[in-house]
Amino acid sequence: RPEAGRALSDGEVADLFAACGKAQSPEAALRDAAILTVMLHAGLRRAEACALDVASFERLSGVLTIHGKGDKYRTVQLGPKGVARVESWLGARGSEPGPLFCPMNVAGKPMPAKRLAHQGLAKVLDTLCKRAGLAHFTAHDLRRTFITRLLDKGADPLVVSKLAGHENLDTTRRYDKRGERAKAEAVRLLDD
């Protein structure tokens, strides 16, 4: 039977980031781009993204410390674009301690003392999906996208598994959405 979920294409990911610019305020646009970044560049679960604190982001190194399932911690190094997006968001949010992602008030300004709830994050993603004109996706599909894109670019599956916080490589395999195209490309390697 088909496995659940999907991975977003590179074009869909670009459309989502473009849709951030249509937010109700510049601050909301920066927050939404930072949320997408940590979910797509660090493979976070929705709960993990909501649980991030400002202290979870090491500004000098660009390392995120993630409190994952089973009360386990892992770190993920963000690339330069990811670091820049989170830094931009922190410039709008303020760097005082507290939740990294917070809701916005009716004027579109950050409320840094409040934590963005799981439902709030889902609403942000649904809004971006509609603005971008994409087929429905879930927060967990962004995690599938992270894993699929890394595997598609040739990353070591064991490293991808560790980045995703999976204890079992078989769990990571179930997130791989490369499908028939990847199989056809693999067989073409035999033509050499």
PyMOL commands that set and color helices and strands:
alter all, ss='L'
color gray80, all
select helices_A, chain A and resi 10-20+26-42+46-51+54-56+69-71+80-93+118-132+139-152+157-164+169-175+179-191
alter helices_A, ss='H'
color red, helices_A
select strands_A, chain A and resi 57-58+63-67+73-77
alter strands_A, ss='S'
color yellow, strands_A
deselect
rebuild
show_as cartoon
